[in-house]
Amino acid sequence: MTRRTEWPGGPAEPGDGPEFTGGPTDGSVYEPGTGRGARSGRRSRGGADGGARFGEGAGRRARSGTRNSGPPSSSRAERGEPRDQRDKGEPRDPVEQARNICLRLLTGTPRTRKQLADALRKREIPDEAAEEVLARFEDVGLIDDAAFAGAWVESRHHGRGLARRALVRELRTKGVDSSVIDEAVGRLDADQEEETARELVARKLRSTRGLDRDKRLRRLAGMLARKGYGEGMALRVVRQALEEEGEDTEGLDEPF
């Protein structure tokens, strides 16, 4: 059975309806002059869907064209460049820069004043700004060369077995003042230093077994020398360790 579709205001006969300008508001399609307004429901629905799809595609292309039609953005932030690159050309307070550099370097590990000053100089911070920040950090205790030296001696002596001479050498390379070094290293007395040397030799002694006496002497004494122990103490400690193993130490009193 054929169903007639009537438009408001007139019949759905070919040529009888009003002039088609925009189409019905319900989304169906009317084809003037074809006489298929009532029979082509499927086509009408298909046409409506097709029109919707076409309209959506056109809308997407239009929106895409709108987005892409303008000039490329010149914002460095939009291009994802790091903040320091975006601010590269902007003037910055050298005191603020020096403060930030020092805080970063002091995070997680203490530093001497000279280490921080060298870092600021490498970053081309003006001397006046660097001096202002370093002095302020000393005032509030963020820079304390005496505390640094004391902690360094404690850690390197008990952790690595370094003797006073080696500790002095290391602290000097870090820019610690001589008087501060003497005070920190002076906390190690001779008895404590010798006891540490004996522990080092005892740990190494087993690995030298099977070697001749002179080679064992050179290897053990050389290890102590690299850690800053004096020749006399090294020879005495090594000779005693070899004697305890039953080694003949006659003639080992001479410097190696």
BADO-710073 format. One record per residue (C-alpha): residue number from 1; residue in three letters; x, y, z. Coordinates in nm, 3 decimals, decimal comma, padded with zeros to 5 digits, always signed. Last residue first. Layout:
# BADO-710073
nr: NUM&rest: ala&east: X&north: Y&up: Z
...
This chain:
# BADO-710073
nr: 256&rest: phe&east: +11,116&north: +00,025&up: +05,063
nr: 255&rest: pro&east: +11,294&north: +00,188&up: +05,356
nr: 254&rest: glu&east: +11,523&north: -00,049&up: +05,547
nr: 253&rest: asp&east: +11,382&north: -00,236&up: +05,845
nr: 252&rest: leu&east: +11,285&north: -00,529&up: +05,627
nr: 251&rest: gly&east: +11,619&north: -00,698&up: +05,661
nr: 250&rest: glu&east: +11,487&north: -00,983&up: +05,868
nr: 249&rest: thr&east: +11,111&north: -01,013&up: +05,823
nr: 248&rest: asp&east: +11,086&north: -01,392&up: +05,806
nr: 247&rest: glu&east: +10,715&north: -01,465&up: +05,760
nr: 246&rest: gly&east: +10,537&north: -01,655&up: +06,036
nr: 245&rest: glu&east: +10,193&north: -01,502&up: +05,965
nr: 244&rest: glu&east: +10,226&north: -01,271&up: +06,267
nr: 243&rest: glu&east: +10,562&north: -01,165&up: +06,130
nr: 242&rest: leu&east: +10,400&north: -01,057&up: +05,806
nr: 241&rest: ala&east: +10,150&north: -00,834&up: +05,989
nr: 240&rest: gln&east: +10,426&north: -00,679&up: +06,203
nr: 239&rest: arg&east: +10,635&north: -00,604&up: +05,896
nr: 238&rest: val&east: +10,338&north: -00,442&up: +05,720
nr: 237&rest: val&east: +10,260&north: -00,212&up: +06,014
nr: 236&rest: arg&east: +10,621&north: -00,102&up: +06,062
nr: 235&rest: leu&east: +10,682&north: -00,043&up: +05,693
nr: 234&rest: ala&east: +10,367&north: +00,164&up: +05,655
nr: 233&rest: met&east: +10,441&north: +00,371&up: +05,966
nr: 232&rest: gly&east: +10,790&north: +00,458&up: +05,846
nr: 231&rest: glu&east: +10,684&north: +00,535&up: +05,490
nr: 230&rest: gly&east: +10,403&north: +00,767&up: +05,589
nr: 229&rest: tyr&east: +10,041&north: +00,681&up: +05,524
nr: 228&rest: gly&east: +09,859&north: +00,883&up: +05,258
nr: 227&rest: lys&east: +09,622&north: +00,628&up: +05,109
nr: 226&rest: arg&east: +09,857&north: +00,563&up: +04,820
nr: 225&rest: ala&east: +10,134&north: +00,490&up: +05,072
nr: 224&rest: leu&east: +09,921&north: +00,228&up: +05,244
nr: 223&rest: met&east: +09,865&north: +00,038&up: +04,921
nr: 222&rest: gly&east: +10,235&north: +00,065&up: +04,837
nr: 221&rest: ala&east: +10,322&north: -00,088&up: +05,173
nr: 220&rest: leu&east: +10,102&north: -00,387&up: +05,104
nr: 219&rest: arg&east: +10,221&north: -00,444&up: +04,746
nr: 218&rest: arg&east: +10,588&north: -00,376&up: +04,816
nr: 217&rest: leu&east: +10,595&north: -00,604&up: +05,121
nr: 216&rest: arg&east: +10,414&north: -00,883&up: +04,946
nr: 215&rest: lys&east: +10,660&north: -00,860&up: +04,659
nr: 214&rest: asp&east: +10,952&north: -00,873&up: +04,903
nr: 213&rest: arg&east: +10,815&north: -01,179&up: +05,082
nr: 212&rest: asp&east: +10,745&north: -01,391&up: +04,776
nr: 211&rest: leu&east: +10,386&north: -01,425&up: +04,665
nr: 210&rest: gly&east: +10,169&north: -01,720&up: +04,772
nr: 209&rest: arg&east: +09,965&north: -01,510&up: +05,009
nr: 208&rest: thr&east: +09,909&north: -01,160&up: +04,880
nr: 207&rest: ser&east: +09,527&north: -01,178&up: +04,871
nr: 206&rest: arg&east: +09,521&north: -01,278&up: +05,237
nr: 205&rest: leu&east: +09,705&north: -00,966&up: +05,347
nr: 204&rest: lys&east: +09,466&north: -00,712&up: +05,197
nr: 203&rest: arg&east: +09,209&north: -00,705&up: +05,476
nr: 202&rest: ala&east: +09,475&north: -00,727&up: +05,747
nr: 201&rest: val&east: +09,671&north: -00,447&up: +05,579
nr: 200&rest: leu&east: +09,372&north: -00,212&up: +05,584
nr: 199&rest: glu&east: +09,294&north: -00,293&up: +05,948
nr: 198&rest: arg&east: +09,654&north: -00,226&up: +06,046
nr: 197&rest: ala&east: +09,645&north: +00,113&up: +05,871
nr: 196&rest: thr&east: +09,326&north: +00,205&up: +06,059
nr: 195&rest: glu&east: +09,498&north: +00,128&up: +06,388
nr: 194&rest: glu&east: +09,791&north: +00,344&up: +06,282
nr: 193&rest: glu&east: +09,565&north: +00,642&up: +06,218
nr: 192&rest: gln&east: +09,387&north: +00,600&up: +06,549
nr: 191&rest: asp&east: +09,717&north: +00,592&up: +06,734
nr: 190&rest: ala&east: +09,851&north: +00,897&up: +06,548
nr: 189&rest: asp&east: +09,555&north: +01,116&up: +06,638
nr: 188&rest: leu&east: +09,280&north: +01,214&up: +06,399
nr: 187&rest: arg&east: +09,109&north: +01,528&up: +06,529
nr: 186&rest: gly&east: +09,402&north: +01,724&up: +06,392
nr: 185&rest: val&east: +09,266&north: +01,668&up: +06,043
nr: 184&rest: ala&east: +08,974&north: +01,903&up: +06,107
nr: 183&rest: glu&east: +09,177&north: +02,173&up: +06,282
nr: 182&rest: asp&east: +09,458&north: +02,161&up: +06,028
nr: 181&rest: ile&east: +09,211&north: +02,183&up: +05,742
nr: 180&rest: val&east: +09,039&north: +02,489&up: +05,890
nr: 179&rest: ser&east: +09,376&north: +02,661&up: +05,932
nr: 178&rest: ser&east: +09,468&north: +02,575&up: +05,574
nr: 177&rest: asp&east: +09,149&north: +02,721&up: +05,425
nr: 176&rest: val&east: +08,932&north: +02,481&up: +05,230
nr: 175&rest: gly&east: +08,955&north: +02,524&up: +04,853
nr: 174&rest: lys&east: +08,838&north: +02,180&up: +04,746
nr: 173&rest: thr&east: +09,186&north: +02,086&up: +04,625
nr: 172&rest: arg&east: +09,314&north: +02,171&up: +04,971
nr: 171&rest: leu&east: +09,065&north: +01,934&up: +05,129
nr: 170&rest: glu&east: +09,192&north: +01,645&up: +04,919
nr: 169&rest: arg&east: +09,559&north: +01,703&up: +05,001
nr: 168&rest: val&east: +09,491&north: +01,737&up: +05,373
nr: 167&rest: leu&east: +09,296&north: +01,411&up: +05,368
nr: 166&rest: ala&east: +09,580&north: +01,230&up: +05,195
nr: 165&rest: arg&east: +09,828&north: +01,344&up: +05,460
nr: 164&rest: arg&east: +09,592&north: +01,260&up: +05,743
nr: 163&rest: ala&east: +09,548&north: +00,899&up: +05,638
nr: 162&rest: leu&east: +09,269&north: +00,766&up: +05,419
nr: 161&rest: gly&east: +09,095&north: +00,448&up: +05,530
nr: 160&rest: arg&east: +08,822&north: +00,475&up: +05,269
nr: 159&rest: gly&east: +08,507&north: +00,483&up: +05,485
nr: 158&rest: his&east: +08,656&north: +00,556&up: +05,827
nr: 157&rest: his&east: +08,908&north: +00,813&up: +05,704
nr: 156&rest: arg&east: +08,702&north: +00,948&up: +05,417
nr: 155&rest: ser&east: +08,385&north: +00,996&up: +05,618
nr: 154&rest: glu&east: +08,532&north: +01,149&up: +05,931
nr: 153&rest: val&east: +08,773&north: +01,372&up: +05,744
nr: 152&rest: trp&east: +08,499&north: +01,495&up: +05,509
nr: 151&rest: ala&east: +08,256&north: +01,561&up: +05,794
nr: 150&rest: gly&east: +08,512&north: +01,778&up: +05,972
nr: 149&rest: ala&east: +08,608&north: +01,959&up: +05,652
nr: 148&rest: phe&east: +08,245&north: +02,037&up: +05,563
nr: 147&rest: ala&east: +08,170&north: +02,159&up: +05,914
nr: 146&rest: ala&east: +08,466&north: +02,396&up: +05,894
nr: 145&rest: asp&east: +08,378&north: +02,504&up: +05,539
nr: 144&rest: asp&east: +08,029&north: +02,610&up: +05,640
nr: 143&rest: ile&east: +07,809&north: +02,734&up: +05,354
nr: 142&rest: leu&east: +07,435&north: +02,709&up: +05,419
nr: 141&rest: gly&east: +07,498&north: +02,852&up: +05,765
nr: 140&rest: val&east: +07,280&north: +03,165&up: +05,741
nr: 139&rest: asp&east: +07,575&north: +03,405&up: +05,730
nr: 138&rest: glu&east: +07,771&north: +03,180&up: +05,493
nr: 137&rest: phe&east: +07,484&north: +03,178&up: +05,245
nr: 136&rest: arg&east: +07,468&north: +03,558&up: +05,261
nr: 135&rest: ala&east: +07,838&north: +03,589&up: +05,190
nr: 134&rest: leu&east: +07,809&north: +03,351&up: +04,896
nr: 133&rest: val&east: +07,512&north: +03,543&up: +04,754
nr: 132&rest: glu&east: +07,677&north: +03,886&up: +04,774
nr: 131&rest: glu&east: +08,009&north: +03,755&up: +04,644
nr: 130&rest: ala&east: +07,845&north: +03,597&up: +04,341
nr: 129&rest: ala&east: +07,652&north: +03,915&up: +04,259
nr: 128&rest: glu&east: +07,966&north: +04,127&up: +04,278
nr: 127&rest: asp&east: +08,173&north: +03,875&up: +04,081
nr: 126&rest: pro&east: +07,931&north: +03,874&up: +03,789
nr: 125&rest: ile&east: +07,785&north: +03,528&up: +03,713
nr: 124&rest: glu&east: +07,957&north: +03,378&up: +03,409
nr: 123&rest: arg&east: +07,826&north: +03,024&up: +03,464
nr: 122&rest: lys&east: +08,184&north: +02,907&up: +03,515
nr: 121&rest: arg&east: +08,232&north: +03,185&up: +03,767
nr: 120&rest: leu&east: +07,926&north: +03,067&up: +03,958
nr: 119&rest: ala&east: +08,057&north: +02,709&up: +03,967
nr: 118&rest: asp&east: +08,400&north: +02,823&up: +04,083
nr: 117&rest: ala&east: +08,241&north: +03,027&up: +04,363
nr: 116&rest: leu&east: +08,035&north: +02,725&up: +04,470
nr: 115&rest: gln&east: +08,341&north: +02,501&up: +04,490
nr: 114&rest: lys&east: +08,536&north: +02,776&up: +04,666
nr: 113&rest: arg&east: +08,269&north: +02,817&up: +04,933
nr: 112&rest: thr&east: +08,278&north: +02,447&up: +05,006
nr: 111&rest: arg&east: +07,993&north: +02,220&up: +04,912
nr: 110&rest: pro&east: +07,748&north: +02,003&up: +05,106
nr: 109&rest: thr&east: +07,551&north: +01,732&up: +04,927
nr: 108&rest: gly&east: +07,182&north: +01,659&up: +04,862
nr: 107&rest: thr&east: +07,082&north: +02,001&up: +04,736
nr: 106&rest: leu&east: +07,380&north: +02,232&up: +04,775
nr: 105&rest: leu&east: +07,438&north: +02,253&up: +04,402
nr: 104&rest: arg&east: +07,077&north: +02,346&up: +04,330
nr: 103&rest: leu&east: +07,076&north: +02,609&up: +04,604
nr: 102&rest: cys&east: +07,398&north: +02,758&up: +04,471
nr: 101&rest: ile&east: +07,265&north: +02,787&up: +04,116
nr: 100&rest: asn&east: +06,937&north: +02,941&up: +04,233
nr: 99&rest: arg&east: +07,114&north: +03,203&up: +04,444
nr: 98&rest: ala&east: +07,353&north: +03,295&up: +04,162
nr: 97&rest: gln&east: +07,063&north: +03,340&up: +03,920
nr: 96&rest: glu&east: +06,874&north: +03,556&up: +04,167
nr: 95&rest: val&east: +07,184&north: +03,770&up: +04,220
nr: 94&rest: pro&east: +07,231&north: +03,792&up: +03,843
nr: 93&rest: asp&east: +06,877&north: +03,938&up: +03,805
nr: 92&rest: arg&east: +06,746&north: +03,827&up: +03,470
nr: 91&rest: pro&east: +06,707&north: +04,013&up: +03,141
nr: 90&rest: glu&east: +06,493&north: +03,827&up: +02,887
nr: 89&rest: gly&east: +06,654&north: +03,664&up: +02,584
nr: 88&rest: lys&east: +06,686&north: +03,324&up: +02,739
nr: 87&rest: asp&east: +06,345&north: +03,331&up: +02,900
nr: 86&rest: arg&east: +06,189&north: +03,097&up: +02,647
nr: 85&rest: gln&east: +06,501&north: +02,881&up: +02,650
nr: 84&rest: asp&east: +06,496&north: +02,860&up: +03,030
nr: 83&rest: arg&east: +06,128&north: +02,775&up: +03,017
nr: 82&rest: pro&east: +06,181&north: +02,471&up: +02,800
nr: 81&rest: glu&east: +06,038&north: +02,481&up: +02,446
nr: 80&rest: gly&east: +05,701&north: +02,314&up: +02,402
nr: 79&rest: arg&east: +05,601&north: +02,483&up: +02,079
nr: 78&rest: glu&east: +05,313&north: +02,648&up: +02,261
nr: 77&rest: ala&east: +05,557&north: +02,797&up: +02,516
nr: 76&rest: arg&east: +05,770&north: +02,931&up: +02,235
nr: 75&rest: ser&east: +05,474&north: +03,128&up: +02,102
nr: 74&rest: ser&east: +05,514&north: +03,206&up: +01,732
nr: 73&rest: ser&east: +05,200&north: +03,025&up: +01,630
nr: 72&rest: pro&east: +05,181&north: +02,937&up: +01,264
nr: 71&rest: pro&east: +04,984&north: +03,181&up: +01,046
nr: 70&rest: gly&east: +04,610&north: +03,128&up: +01,015
nr: 69&rest: ser&east: +04,437&north: +02,890&up: +00,775
nr: 68&rest: asn&east: +04,502&north: +02,580&up: +00,976
nr: 67&rest: arg&east: +04,233&north: +02,625&up: +01,237
nr: 66&rest: thr&east: +03,974&north: +02,761&up: +00,999
nr: 65&rest: gly&east: +04,051&north: +02,494&up: +00,745
nr: 64&rest: ser&east: +03,998&north: +02,231&up: +01,006
nr: 63&rest: arg&east: +03,669&north: +02,390&up: +01,104
nr: 62&rest: ala&east: +03,557&north: +02,398&up: +00,742
nr: 61&rest: arg&east: +03,675&north: +02,048&up: +00,680
nr: 60&rest: arg&east: +03,493&north: +01,929&up: +00,988
nr: 59&rest: gly&east: +03,180&north: +02,115&up: +00,889
nr: 58&rest: ala&east: +03,199&north: +01,975&up: +00,540
nr: 57&rest: gly&east: +03,231&north: +01,628&up: +00,678
nr: 56&rest: glu&east: +02,937&north: +01,686&up: +00,914
nr: 55&rest: gly&east: +02,723&north: +01,826&up: +00,633
nr: 54&rest: phe&east: +02,810&north: +01,538&up: +00,405
nr: 53&rest: arg&east: +02,722&north: +01,294&up: +00,675
nr: 52&rest: ala&east: +02,396&north: +01,470&up: +00,741
nr: 51&rest: gly&east: +02,319&north: +01,480&up: +00,372
nr: 50&rest: gly&east: +02,396&north: +01,114&up: +00,342
nr: 49&rest: asp&east: +02,174&north: +01,042&up: +00,633
nr: 48&rest: ala&east: +01,892&north: +01,244&up: +00,481
nr: 47&rest: gly&east: +01,954&north: +01,088&up: +00,145
nr: 46&rest: gly&east: +01,943&north: +00,745&up: +00,298
nr: 45&rest: arg&east: +01,622&north: +00,832&up: +00,476
nr: 44&rest: ser&east: +01,478&north: +00,967&up: +00,156
nr: 43&rest: arg&east: +01,606&north: +00,669&up: -00,036
nr: 42&rest: arg&east: +01,439&north: +00,440&up: +00,209
nr: 41&rest: gly&east: +01,119&north: +00,645&up: +00,202
nr: 40&rest: ser&east: +01,122&north: +00,653&up: -00,175
nr: 39&rest: arg&east: +00,764&north: +00,570&up: -00,239
nr: 38&rest: ala&east: +00,579&north: +00,886&up: -00,119
nr: 37&rest: gly&east: +00,801&north: +01,158&up: -00,265
nr: 36&rest: arg&east: +00,865&north: +00,961&up: -00,576
nr: 35&rest: gly&east: +00,668&north: +01,170&up: -00,818
nr: 34&rest: thr&east: +00,990&north: +01,303&up: -00,965
nr: 33&rest: gly&east: +00,894&north: +01,662&up: -01,023
nr: 32&rest: pro&east: +01,020&north: +01,793&up: -00,688
nr: 31&rest: glu&east: +01,234&north: +01,556&up: -00,485
nr: 30&rest: tyr&east: +01,152&north: +01,581&up: -00,117
nr: 29&rest: val&east: +01,407&north: +01,460&up: +00,135
nr: 28&rest: ser&east: +01,335&north: +01,384&up: +00,501
nr: 27&rest: gly&east: +01,525&north: +01,563&up: +00,789
nr: 26&rest: asp&east: +01,226&north: +01,665&up: +01,002
nr: 25&rest: thr&east: +01,265&north: +02,035&up: +00,920
nr: 24&rest: pro&east: +01,154&north: +01,995&up: +00,564
nr: 23&rest: gly&east: +01,376&north: +02,110&up: +00,282
nr: 22&rest: gly&east: +01,534&north: +02,453&up: +00,227
nr: 21&rest: thr&east: +01,411&north: +02,600&up: -00,099
nr: 20&rest: phe&east: +01,148&north: +02,376&up: -00,250
nr: 19&rest: glu&east: +00,890&north: +02,576&up: -00,447
nr: 18&rest: pro&east: +00,545&north: +02,504&up: -00,316
nr: 17&rest: gly&east: +00,377&north: +02,175&up: -00,392
nr: 16&rest: asp&east: +00,177&north: +02,085&up: -00,699
nr: 15&rest: gly&east: +00,460&north: +01,988&up: -00,934
nr: 14&rest: pro&east: +00,438&north: +01,623&up: -00,854
nr: 13&rest: glu&east: +00,174&north: +01,556&up: -00,593
nr: 12&rest: ala&east: +00,249&north: +01,576&up: -00,220
nr: 11&rest: pro&east: -00,045&north: +01,800&up: -00,149
nr: 10&rest: gly&east: -00,019&north: +02,152&up: +00,000
nr: 9&rest: gly&east: +00,013&north: +02,375&up: +00,304
nr: 8&rest: pro&east: +00,199&north: +02,139&up: +00,532
nr: 7&rest: trp&east: +00,361&north: +01,868&up: +00,328
nr: 6&rest: glu&east: +00,166&north: +01,552&up: +00,263
nr: 5&rest: thr&east: +00,323&north: +01,213&up: +00,241
nr: 4&rest: arg&east: +00,106&north: +00,955&up: +00,086
nr: 3&rest: arg&east: +00,151&north: +00,595&up: +00,180
nr: 2&rest: thr&east: +00,129&north: +00,338&up: -00,094
nr: 1&rest: met&east: +00,000&north: +00,000&up: +00,000
